[in-house]
């Protein structure tokens, strides 16, 4: 059972929850007055943030991190940006893993070119380089870098090491560039929500079941959005640290800012086993801690779960789902049809229910969520002496690191999985973002991975392909495999099995990982492949701007996967203009052409030509503008493209969701609200204006919006920005921008973070 408090709550001695409405009880129980401010300082999160804040103001944090991590579809762009901004060496440990573009089977040399660039950068600037197939990014960071009281920043949204006492955050590349330039991560002090755990998981219930249940309870209502989730309570001790890690990584899907857990002897044992006993310290809330909300979870009530397409929050208990499968799947089919739109792509889910049972076509256990030792061992136990069968159903297993894989081999788990018909592969994130195990058209895959967003499994609706993913725990995936692909709860196979103790052996790291931190070689050359390109020039923000609406998406949420697809685009992440060709390709395929046309107008203007010569309609547009603003000039009004989404940016931290718009001439986003802080930060770091509006937009694709004196507006409170739809009629609308730091304002004025740093 999961309950959410209505308002804040105090935690007394780590064991007693007192609703804020009953705060008077605190004096009776403690014998003294306890203020909310004192309680705020009593959280684990507060102490860690305070330690890393270089500002004297705890309400406006300026954070410096202990370490950073990137993978091979983000580190090239980050390093290129930092180089262009004047970076000479990595000032903190920076881990470059190669777990996304690991496969070098398609696209010519470009993936391995990125890997060589990463190795050469680690040598030149003093970084840590983890070769392909050795470890997925988050498993390596757990094993080698995370520690109690630390903070780590990563360019992947699932940068979460809270179960090891580390507050970790996933952000776009611009925020990592700031750390490389010895600048700070600036953020208002976040709310902290307690997650109070009691009981213990039942046999057959895995960490993904707990995570999916929590995501289902808090995502849609925004209960923890941009807040820190702090896991406390006696139930923490009922789970081993490896198990906790798999719960923790999924906190990203709640849209929280970060996570942190109380630590104990099991945390100490984990860090000691991984050769870092000095990184342990006990973390617990103070005797009185105040939380902005409280999520209470009785672990003993959690059942095996399934998160249906197309979001991890679309959560159901497997048994309850099986009782009403056809009715529940019809809703998922409706959502699929909305995504497919007018295209004639046959896709169905209800036809996979045969004799009242759902038949799935593929299973995958992989990555930072599923590939952990405890998950694969539990799956292997269920499949020992069982069979996946020789029909359509397949099962692929990706251990999360080479050390994990080595111990799975020694324990016999790999042999048991293979004997059952599963295919065991190397550490790789592909199944999580659409670059591995893409299922057949019109099929359903069940996966212990982090996301099941539309087309994230790799299908391409623009080419008449559509498949779907449901998320499940490795245990229930194994149970389904043992049942020939018929959806089955792991409770059907539950027994008294306990996963044997893990034996960590990092010899593969010792011989393959390059650790150059503190040993930069400035004279070393960077190795470039032909696909690695510099960022194009970007203009500073003008006083007056004219936006052309190039896409309008009214979906409740627009994910970063829809803004810039994952999967097949990953090989182009080092080529800004090449990657930009895929922008919104799964959601609005005409966007790129529209935005390029607008960019051509701005290029004509900056070259001293009249934009109206390229687009005759602009002559009438400017005539209307000058009728109301006589001082406005076609020569000095910057022209850019704009997208409207109701709630953009749920999902990945990838900065390319914003940078691709920018290199195509994007100048602004307008939305009702931003789904995540990280996407809004990406918009800002790439020099675009992060507008919001309260009303339903009356403009349409093709309309122009004129915004005068925008630089002046940025210097004000930004709450009432007048804008004007210019077309058949002149219509005033009001936009606003949520608070920005002074630095963020200067970045937008400069045109992007690169320009801002060059100007300094």
C-alpha positions in Angstrom: 0.0 0.0 0.0 1.3 3.5 -0.9 -0.1 6.6 0.6 0.8 10.3 0.0 0.5 12.9 2.8 -1.7 15.9 2.3 0.9 18.5 3.1 4.2 18.4 4.9 5.2 16.0 7.6 7.8 15.7 10.4 9.8 12.5 11.0 10.8 12.0 14.6 13.7 9.7 15.5 13.5 8.2 12.0 10.5 6.1 13.0 7.5 8.3 13.8 5.6 10.4 11.2 3.8 13.5 12.4 1.7 15.4 9.9 2.4 19.1 9.7 -1.1 19.8 10.8 -0.3 18.1 14.1 3.0 19.8 14.6 2.0 20.8 18.1 2.7 17.3 19.2 6.4 17.8 18.6 6.8 19.9 21.7 5.1 17.2 23.8 7.3 14.5 22.4 10.6 16.4 22.3 10.1 18.9 25.2 11.0 21.9 23.1 9.8 24.0 20.2 10.9 22.7 16.8 10.6 25.1 13.9 10.0 24.0 10.3 13.3 25.6 9.3 15.2 23.4 11.9 13.3 20.4 10.5 14.3 21.2 7.0 17.9 21.3 8.1 17.4 17.8 9.6 17.1 16.0 6.3 19.9 14.0 4.8 19.5 16.0 1.6 20.1 19.3 3.4 23.4 18.3 4.9 24.7 17.1 1.5 23.6 20.1 -0.4 25.0 22.4 2.3 28.4 20.7 2.0 28.5 21.2 -1.8 27.0 24.7 -1.9 29.6 27.4 -2.5 27.1 30.2 -2.1 26.3 31.6 1.4 22.6 31.4 0.5 21.0 28.0 1.0 17.9 29.1 -0.8 19.8 29.7 -4.1 22.3 26.9 -4.4 25.6 27.0 -6.3 26.8 23.4 -6.4 30.1 22.0 -7.2 30.1 18.2 -7.7 32.6 15.6 -6.7 32.6 13.7 -10.0 30.8 13.5 -13.4 29.9 10.9 -15.9 28.9 10.8 -19.6 28.4 8.1 -22.2 29.4 8.0 -25.8 26.4 9.8 -27.2 26.9 12.8 -25.0 30.6 13.2 -24.1 31.8 14.3 -27.6 29.5 17.3 -27.7 30.2 18.2 -24.1 34.0 18.1 -24.6 33.6 20.0 -27.9 31.6 22.7 -26.1 34.0 22.9 -23.2 37.0 23.2 -25.5 35.3 26.0 -27.4 34.8 27.7 -24.1 38.4 27.6 -23.0 38.7 24.3 -21.0 42.3 23.1 -20.6 41.9 20.1 -18.3 39.2 18.2 -16.4 39.2 19.8 -12.9 37.3 16.8 -11.3 37.0 13.1 -12.0 35.1 12.7 -15.3 34.2 9.2 -16.4 33.6 8.6 -20.1 31.8 5.3 -20.6 31.0 3.7 -23.9 27.7 1.9 -23.4 25.3 3.5 -25.8 27.1 3.5 -29.1 28.8 0.3 -28.2 27.8 -1.5 -31.4 30.0 -0.6 -34.3 28.1 -2.7 -36.8 26.3 0.0 -38.8 27.0 3.6 -39.9 30.6 2.9 -41.0 33.4 4.1 -38.6 31.5 6.8 -36.8 30.7 4.9 -33.5 34.2 3.7 -32.9 35.5 7.2 -34.0 33.6 8.6 -31.0 35.2 6.0 -28.8 38.7 6.9 -30.0 37.9 10.6 -29.5 36.8 9.8 -25.9 40.1 7.9 -25.2 42.2 10.7 -26.7 40.2 13.3 -24.6 40.8 11.3 -21.4 44.5 11.3 -22.1 44.6 15.0 -23.1 42.4 16.4 -20.4 42.9 13.8 -17.6 39.7 11.7 -17.7 38.6 8.1 -17.0 37.8 6.1 -20.0 35.7 2.9 -19.9 35.8 0.9 -23.2 32.7 -0.5 -24.9 31.1 -3.6 -23.4 32.9 -3.2 -20.0 30.2 -1.5 -18.0 27.0 0.5 -18.4 27.5 4.1 -17.1 25.6 3.8 -13.9 26.9 0.4 -12.8 30.5 1.7 -13.2 29.7 4.8 -11.2 28.1 2.6 -8.4 31.1 0.3 -8.3 33.9 2.8 -8.6 32.8 6.4 -7.8 29.7 6.7 -5.6 30.1 7.2 -1.9 28.2 8.5 1.1 27.7 12.2 1.2 29.0 12.8 -2.3 27.3 14.5 -5.3 27.7 13.3 -8.9 26.5 15.0 -12.1 25.8 13.0 -15.2 24.7 13.7 -18.8 22.2 10.8 -18.6 18.8 11.3 -16.9 19.2 8.0 -14.9 22.2 9.3 -13.0 20.9 8.1 -9.6 23.2 6.7 -6.8 21.0 7.6 -3.8 21.1 4.1 -2.4 24.9 4.5 -2.0 24.4 7.8 -0.1 25.2 9.9 -3.2 23.0 12.7 -4.4 23.2 12.3 -8.2 21.6 14.3 -10.9 21.1 13.8 -14.6 21.3 17.0 -16.7 22.0 18.2 -20.2 25.6 18.6 -21.4 25.6 22.4 -20.7 25.5 21.8 -17.0 28.5 19.5 -17.2 30.4 22.0 -19.3 29.9 24.5 -16.5 31.6 22.1 -14.0 34.4 21.6 -16.5 34.9 25.4 -16.5 34.9 25.4 -12.7 31.5 27.2 -12.6 28.5 26.0 -10.6 25.2 24.2 -10.9 22.7 26.9 -9.9 19.3 25.8 -8.6 16.8 27.0 -6.0 16.8 24.9 -2.9 14.5 22.0 -3.8 11.7 20.6 -1.7 12.5 17.2 -0.1 9.9 14.5 0.0 10.3 11.6 2.4 9.7 8.0 1.2 9.1 6.1 4.3 9.5 2.3 3.8 8.1 -0.3 6.1 7.8 -4.1 5.8 9.8 -6.2 3.4 9.3 -7.4 -0.2 7.6 -10.7 -0.6 9.2 -13.6 -2.5 8.8 -13.0 -6.2 8.7 -9.3 -5.8 11.7 -7.4 -7.3 12.9 -3.9 -7.2 11.2 -3.0 -10.5 7.9 -3.9 -8.9 8.5 -1.5 -6.1 9.7 1.2 -8.4 6.8 0.9 -10.9 4.3 1.1 -8.0 5.9 4.3 -6.7 6.1 5.9 -10.1 2.5 5.0 -10.7 1.5 6.7 -7.4 3.5 10.0 -7.8 4.1 10.8 -11.5 0.8 12.0 -12.8 0.0 14.2 -9.8 3.5 15.8 -9.9 4.0 14.9 -6.2 7.8 14.9 -6.3 8.4 16.9 -9.4 11.8 18.7 -9.2 12.1 17.6 -5.5 14.5 15.3 -3.8 13.2 11.9 -2.8 14.7 10.8 0.6 14.2 7.1 1.4 14.0 6.4 5.1 12.3 4.1 7.5 12.8 0.5 8.7 12.0 -1.0 5.4 15.2 0.2 3.9 17.1 -2.5 5.8 14.9 -5.3 4.3 16.6 -4.8 0.9 20.3 -5.3 0.0 22.1 -2.4 -1.6 22.2 -4.0 -5.0 18.4 -4.4 -4.8 18.0 -0.8 -3.6 20.1 0.4 -6.5 17.5 -1.0 -8.9 14.7 0.8 -7.1 16.6 4.1 -6.9 17.5 4.4 -10.6 13.8 4.5 -11.4 13.2 7.6 -9.3 14.1 9.5 -12.5 10.7 8.4 -13.9 8.9 10.4 -11.1 10.4 13.6 -12.5 12.2 14.2 -9.1 15.4 16.2 -9.1 17.5 13.7 -7.2 17.3 10.9 -4.5 19.1 9.9 -1.4 18.7 7.0 1.0 19.6 6.4 4.6 22.7 4.2 4.8 23.5 1.2 7.0 25.8 -1.8 7.4 24.8 -3.2 4.1 25.9 0.0 2.4 29.1 -0.2 4.2 29.6 -3.9 3.1 28.9 -2.9 -0.5 31.5 -0.1 -0.5 34.0 -2.2 1.3 33.5 -5.1 -1.1 34.2 -2.7 -4.0 37.5 -1.6 -2.4 36.3 1.8 -1.0 35.5 1.4 2.7 36.6 5.0 3.3 33.6 6.1 1.2 31.1 4.9 3.8 29.5 6.9 6.5 26.2 6.6 8.2 23.5 8.9 6.8 20.3 9.3 8.7 17.9 12.2 9.2 18.3 14.1 12.4 16.0 13.4 15.4 13.5 15.8 13.9 13.3 16.2 10.1 10.7 18.1 8.1 9.6 16.9 4.7 7.5 18.8 2.1 5.5 15.6 1.6 5.6 12.0 2.7 5.2 8.9 0.6 4.6 5.9 2.8 5.2 2.4 1.3 4.5 -0.9 2.9 6.8 -3.1 1.0 4.9 -6.2 2.0 1.9 -5.1 0.1 3.6 -4.6 -3.2 2.8 -7.2 -5.8 4.5 -8.0 -9.1 3.7 -5.1 -11.4 3.5 -4.3 -15.1 3.8 -0.8 -16.6 1.9 -0.8 -19.9 2.8 1.3 -22.9 3.6 4.1 -23.1 5.0 5.3 -19.7 6.4 3.7 -16.5 3.5 5.3 -14.6 0.9 3.3 -16.5 1.1 0.8 -13.6 -1.0 -2.3 -12.8 -0.6 -5.4 -10.6 0.0 -8.3 -13.0 -2.7 -10.4 -11.4 -5.2 -7.6 -11.6 -4.2 -6.9 -15.2 -4.6 -10.5 -16.2 -8.2 -10.5 -14.9 -9.1 -7.5 -17.2 -6.4 -7.6 -19.8 -8.5 -6.9 -22.9 -10.3 -3.9 -21.4 -7.1 -2.4 -20.1 -5.2 -3.0 -23.4 -7.9 -1.1 -25.3 -6.9 2.1 -23.6 -3.3 1.5 -24.6 -4.4 0.9 -28.2 -6.2 4.2 -28.2 -3.0 5.9 -27.1 -1.1 4.1 -29.8 -3.6 5.3 -32.4 -3.1 8.9 -31.2 0.6 8.5 -31.7 0.2 6.9 -35.1 -2.2 9.6 -36.2 -3.5 9.4 -39.7 -0.9 7.0 -40.9 -2.1 3.5 -41.8 0.0 1.5 -39.5 -1.7 -1.6 -38.1 -1.1 -2.0 -34.4 -3.0 -3.9 -31.8 -2.6 -5.3 -28.3 -6.0 -7.0 -27.6 -5.3 -9.6 -30.3 -2.4 -10.8 -28.2 -4.9 -11.9 -25.5 -5.7 -15.6 -26.3 -8.1 -17.6 -24.1 -7.9 -14.7 -21.6 -4.1 -14.7 -21.4 -1.7 -12.1 -22.8 1.0 -13.5 -25.0 4.1 -11.4 -25.4 6.7 -11.8 -28.1 10.0 -10.7 -26.4 11.7 -10.3 -23.1 14.7 -8.2 -22.2 16.6 -7.9 -18.9 19.2 -5.1 -19.3 21.2 -2.1 -18.2 21.4 -0.1 -15.0 17.9 -1.2 -13.8 17.7 -4.8 -14.8 21.2 -6.1 -15.4 22.3 -6.0 -11.7 23.7 -9.1 -10.1 20.6 -9.8 -7.9 18.2 -9.4 -10.7 19.9 -11.7 -13.2 20.6 -14.3 -10.4 16.9 -14.3 -9.5 15.9 -14.7 -13.1 18.3 -17.5 -13.7 16.9 -19.4 -10.6 13.4 -19.2 -12.1 14.6 -20.4 -15.5 16.9 -23.2 -14.2 15.7 -26.4 -15.8 12.9 -24.4 -17.7 12.6 -23.5 -21.3 11.8 -20.3 -23.2 10.5 -22.5 -26.0 11.2 -22.4 -29.7 8.3 -20.2 -30.9 8.3 -16.4 -31.4 9.1 -15.5 -27.8 12.8 -14.6 -27.1 14.7 -13.6 -24.0 17.9 -11.5 -24.0 19.9 -10.7 -20.9 22.6 -8.0 -20.5 24.6 -8.0 -17.3 25.4 -4.5 -16.2 29.2 -4.8 -16.1 32.0 -7.1 -16.8 32.6 -7.8 -13.0 28.9 -8.7 -12.7 29.1 -10.9 -15.7 32.2 -12.7 -14.5 30.5 -13.6 -11.2 27.3 -14.7 -13.0 29.5 -17.1 -15.0 31.3 -18.4 -11.9 28.0 -19.0 -10.1 26.5 -20.9 -13.1 23.7 -18.4 -13.8 24.8 -17.7 -17.3 24.8 -21.4 -18.1 21.3 -21.8 -16.6 20.0 -18.9 -18.6 21.6 -20.2 -21.8 20.3 -23.7 -21.2 16.8 -22.3 -21.0 17.2 -20.6 -24.3 18.0 -17.1 -23.2 20.8 -15.2 -25.0 23.3 -13.5 -22.7 25.1 -10.5 -24.1 27.6 -7.8 -22.9 27.0 -4.6 -20.9 25.0 -2.3 -23.2 22.2 0.3 -22.8 20.7 -0.3 -26.3 17.5 -2.0 -25.3 16.7 0.9 -23.0 16.9 3.6 -25.7 16.1 1.9 -28.9 19.4 0.7 -30.3 19.3 -3.0 -29.4 16.7 -5.8 -29.6 14.2 -3.8 -31.6 11.1 -6.1 -31.6 9.1 -7.0 -34.7 6.4 -4.7 -36.0 3.1 -5.0 -34.1 4.6 -6.9 -31.2 4.9 -6.4 -27.5 8.1 -6.6 -25.6 8.4 -6.9 -21.8 11.6 -5.4 -20.3 13.4 -4.8 -17.1 14.8 -1.5 -18.4 14.0 2.1 -17.4 11.6 3.4 -20.0 8.8 2.3 -22.3 8.1 5.6 -24.0 6.7 5.5 -27.6 9.1 4.0 -30.1 11.9 3.9 -27.6 12.2 0.3 -28.3 13.5 1.3 -31.8 10.5 1.1 -34.1 10.0 3.9 -36.7 6.4 5.0 -37.3 7.7 7.2 -40.2 8.5 4.0 -41.9 5.3 2.3 -41.0 6.8 0.4 -38.0 5.2 0.3 -34.6 5.9 -1.9 -31.6 5.5 -1.4 -27.8 7.2 -2.2 -24.5 5.8 -3.0 -21.1 8.1 -2.8 -18.1 8.3 -5.7 -15.6 10.7 -7.0 -13.1 13.4 -9.5 -14.2 11.7 -12.1 -12.0 8.3 -11.9 -13.7 10.0 -11.7 -17.1 11.7 -15.0 -16.2 8.4 -16.5 -15.1 6.8 -15.4 -18.4 9.7 -16.9 -20.3 9.3 -20.2 -18.4 5.6 -20.1 -19.4 6.3 -19.8 -23.1 5.7 -16.1 -23.3 2.3 -16.1 -21.5 2.3 -13.1 -19.1 3.0 -14.6 -15.6 3.6 -13.1 -12.2 6.8 -14.3 -10.5 4.7 -15.1 -7.5 3.8 -18.3 -9.4 7.4 -19.4 -9.1 8.2 -17.9 -5.7 10.1 -20.0 -3.2 12.6 -19.5 -0.4 15.5 -18.9 -2.7 18.0 -16.3 -1.5 20.5 -14.8 -3.9 24.1 -16.0 -3.0 26.5 -13.3 -1.9 28.2 -11.4 -4.7 31.9 -11.9 -5.3 33.3 -8.7 -6.9 36.4 -9.0 -9.2 37.5 -5.8 -10.9 40.4 -7.3 -12.8 38.7 -6.4 -16.1 38.7 -2.8 -15.0 42.3 -3.0 -13.9 43.5 -4.0 -17.4 41.0 -2.1 -19.6 39.9 1.1 -18.0 42.2 4.1 -18.6 42.4 6.3 -15.5 44.1 9.6 -16.3 42.6 11.9 -13.7 45.2 14.2 -12.5 47.6 13.2 -15.3 46.5 15.4 -18.2 48.7 15.4 -21.2 48.1 18.8 -22.8 50.4 18.0 -25.8 48.3 14.9 -26.7 46.2 15.2 -29.9 42.4 14.6 -30.0 41.5 12.0 -32.5 38.6 13.2 -34.8 36.5 11.1 -37.1 34.7 12.6 -40.2 31.4 12.6 -38.3 32.6 14.7 -35.4 31.7 18.3 -36.2 32.0 21.6 -34.3 28.9 23.5 -33.2 27.7 26.1 -35.8 27.8 29.8 -35.0 24.8 31.1 -33.1 23.7 34.7 -32.9 23.3 36.8 -29.8 19.7 37.7 -28.9 18.3 40.8 -30.5 16.1 43.4 -28.8 13.1 42.5 -30.9 12.3 39.0 -32.1 9.9 37.5 -34.6 9.0 33.8 -34.0 7.4 31.5 -36.6 5.4 28.7 -35.1 6.9 25.6 -36.7 5.2 22.9 -34.6 2.3 22.8 -32.2 1.9 19.6 -30.1 -1.1 19.5 -27.8 -0.4 16.1 -26.2 -0.5 16.1 -22.4 3.3 15.4 -22.3 5.9 15.5 -25.1 9.0 13.4 -24.3 12.6 14.1 -25.2 12.4 10.9 -27.4 9.7 12.7 -29.4 11.7 15.9 -29.6 14.8 14.1 -30.8 14.5 10.3 -31.3 16.8 7.9 -29.5 18.0 4.7 -31.1 18.9 5.2 -34.7 20.0 8.8 -34.2 22.6 8.0 -31.6 25.4 7.7 -34.1 24.9 11.3 -35.2 25.2 12.8 -31.7 28.7 14.1 -32.6 27.4 15.9 -35.7 25.0 18.7 -34.7 23.6 19.4 -38.2 23.4 15.8 -39.1 21.5 15.0 -35.9 19.2 18.0 -36.4 17.7 16.3 -39.5 15.9 13.9 -37.1 14.3 16.6 -34.9 10.6 15.8 -34.2 10.8 13.2 -36.9 8.5 10.8 -35.0 6.0 13.4 -34.0 6.0 16.2 -36.6 8.1 15.1 -39.7 7.5 18.5 -41.4 9.1 20.5 -38.6 12.7 20.3 -40.0 11.7 21.8 -43.3 9.7 24.5 -41.7 12.5 25.5 -39.3 15.1 25.4 -42.0 13.1 27.9 -44.0 13.0 30.2 -41.0 16.7 29.8 -40.5 17.2 30.9 -44.1 15.3 34.1 -43.4 17.5 34.9 -40.4 20.7 34.1 -42.4 19.5 36.5 -45.1 18.9 39.2 -42.5 22.3 38.8 -40.8 24.0 38.9 -44.3 22.4 42.3 -44.8 19.7 41.1 -47.2 16.0 41.8 -46.9 14.2 38.7 -45.5 11.1 39.8 -47.5 12.9 39.0 -50.7 13.0 35.4 -49.6 9.5 35.3 -48.2 7.1 37.8 -49.7 4.6 37.3 -46.9 7.1 38.9 -44.5 6.4 42.3 -46.1 2.8 42.3 -44.9 3.9 40.9 -41.5 6.3 43.8 -41.0 3.8 46.3 -42.2 1.5 45.2 -39.4 4.3 45.2 -36.9 5.3 48.8 -37.8 1.7 50.0 -37.6 1.8 49.2 -33.9 5.6 49.6 -33.3 6.9 52.2 -35.7 10.5 51.8 -34.3 10.6 48.1 -35.3 12.9 47.3 -38.2 13.2 44.3 -40.4 16.9 44.7 -40.3 17.3 44.5 -36.6 14.4 42.1 -35.7 15.8 38.6 -35.2 13.8 35.8 -36.8 13.6 32.3 -35.4 11.5 29.2 -35.2 9.5 28.2 -32.2 7.7 25.0 -31.0 4.7 24.8 -28.7 4.2 21.8 -26.5 1.9 21.5 -23.6 4.4 19.9 -21.3 7.7 19.2 -23.1 10.8 17.4 -21.9 9.8 14.4 -19.9 12.5 11.7 -20.0 16.1 11.8 -21.1 18.6 14.5 -20.1 19.9 14.6 -23.6 20.7 18.2 -24.5 20.2 17.5 -28.1 16.4 17.7 -27.6 17.1 21.5 -27.4 20.3 21.9 -29.3 18.8 20.4 -32.5 16.1 23.0 -32.4 18.7 25.7 -32.0 21.0 24.7 -34.8 17.9 24.7 -37.1 17.2 28.3 -36.1 15.1 27.7 -33.0 14.7 30.8 -30.8 12.1 29.8 -28.2 9.9 27.2 -26.7 6.4 28.1 -25.5 4.6 25.7 -23.2 2.1 25.4 -20.3 4.9 24.0 -18.1 8.2 22.2 -18.5 8.0 18.5 -17.6 11.5 18.6 -16.1 14.1 21.1 -14.9 16.7 19.5 -17.0 14.9 20.1 -20.3 14.3 23.7 -19.4 18.0 24.1 -18.5 18.9 22.7 -21.9 16.6 25.2 -23.6 18.3 28.0 -21.7 21.9 26.7 -22.2 21.3 26.6 -26.0 20.2 30.2 -26.0 16.4 29.7 -26.5 13.8 31.6 -24.5 11.8 29.3 -22.1 8.4 30.9 -22.5 5.3 29.7 -20.8 1.7 30.8 -21.2 -1.4 30.2 -19.0 -4.0 30.3 -21.8 -4.6 27.6 -24.5 -2.6 28.8 -27.5 -4.7 30.5 -30.3 -1.8 30.5 -32.8 -1.3 27.8 -35.3 1.6 26.4 -37.3 2.7 29.0 -39.8 1.7 32.0 -37.6 4.2 34.6 -36.6 4.6 36.0 -33.1 6.3 39.4 -32.5 7.9 40.1 -29.1 9.4 43.6 -28.7 12.1 44.6 -26.2 12.7 41.0 -25.1 16.2 41.8 -23.6 14.5 44.5 -21.5 11.9 41.9 -20.4 14.6 39.5 -19.3 15.8 42.2 -16.9 12.4 42.6 -15.3 10.3 40.1 -13.4 9.3 38.3 -16.7 5.8 37.6 -15.5 3.8 39.7 -18.0 5.6 39.6 -21.4 3.5 41.1 -24.1 3.6 39.2 -27.5 1.5 39.6 -30.6 0.2 37.1 -33.1 0.7 38.6 -36.5 -1.4 37.3 -39.4 -4.8 38.0 -40.8 -5.5 39.7 -37.5 -3.3 41.4 -34.8 -3.8 39.6 -31.5 -2.1 40.3 -28.2 -1.2 37.4 -25.9 0.7 37.2 -22.7 3.7 35.1 -22.0 5.9 34.6 -18.9 9.2 33.1 -17.9 9.7 31.4 -14.6 12.6 32.7 -12.5 16.0 32.5 -14.1 19.4 33.2 -12.5 21.4 36.2 -13.7 23.8 33.8 -15.4 21.0 32.0 -17.2 19.7 35.4 -18.5 23.1 36.3 -19.8 23.4 32.9 -21.5 20.2 33.5 -23.4 21.2 37.1 -24.3 24.6 35.8 -25.6 22.8 33.3 -27.8 24.1 30.1 -26.1 26.4 28.9 -23.4 29.4 28.7 -25.8 29.0 32.4 -26.7 28.5 33.3 -23.0 31.8 31.6 -22.1 33.7 33.1 -25.1 32.4 36.6 -24.1 34.0 36.0 -20.6 
